[in-house]
């Protein structure tokens, strides 16, 4: 039982309801500095920019009442330590992608990304208008967190490989970096899956510790320098068609803020969600052209590999279904996806296909 349910259902909560209604909320007074930790190394293209955007905008919009001090991965805690740092109160908030923390609860997948899951627009439909935000509140409150969607990279690339992938069997024994449920899928295909923070991926690929990696997309991948190591690049992936980044605030810290300050954080997160997605989409096309001009071979997985991805993905997604909260998130997510995808494919999908044909794009 979470702390809110306890207070709501306890005799203590009932007995003090009248007094609480008369008491003014105890908001922290004066200017404050809040520490924001991230899963991103400083300077990682797009994702660190998204975290910095949140920090800068909260500081500016509160007129200095709140100063957000950003500590990139490794500057206060490691990339994979930020969840615990914020739940414990060591830091006040973190910016990251929450499939890094599935050991805490499998439902975190739905608020980051599931294989063959939602695109950016489909996720926003669910999150803002179809029950997703309410489910996020339920999941994250277990850990003493208030979570906000605060960025998206758009569809992620299939990744960089030391050799071509011509069949599902080519994943057998392949040392590959992929976190979250996507990594679990590759594990079912026989890959030796590594879960590495973004700042460590280049060195691991360069040294041969891994034989392939996914990261984000052409712009961020080019900035990371993977084209210096291998020229084999798959630009369409199954694992993250629209991965959501989160701004997660310690719940006690959040509740100590004034309503106006809480609203500012919520609106900054919404703005960052759109701003971050646009940042990636504005840069990916030109970056892909530069990569190709530099000798990178842009490939697509064959249908047999896509079929194997699909079958293994369904197995992975179904495995935690015994958890009631996971199942509630799954049912809501799938219902919303079916509605959104049906309309988008018959409207925007049909239009863009005809536009690209007519204009020869």
Secondary structure, 3 states (H helix, E strand, C coil): CCHHHHHHHCHHHHHCHHHHHHCCCCCCCCCEEEEEEECCCCCCCCHHHHHHHHHHHHHHHCCCCEEEEEECCCCCCCHHHHHHHHHHCCCCEEEECHHHHCCCCHHHHHHCCCCCCCCHHHHHHHHHHCCHHHHHHHHHHCCCEEEEEEEECCCCCCEEECCCCCCHHHHCCCEEECCHHHHHHHHHCCCEEECCCHHHHHHHHHHCCCCEECCCCHHHHHHHCHHHCCCEEECCCCCCCCCEEEEEEEHHHHHCCCHHHHHHHHHHHHHHHHHHHHHHHHHHHHHHHHHHHCCCEEECCCHHHHHHHHHHHHHHHHHHHHCHHHHHHHHHHHHHHHHHHHHHHHHHHHHHHHHHHHHCC
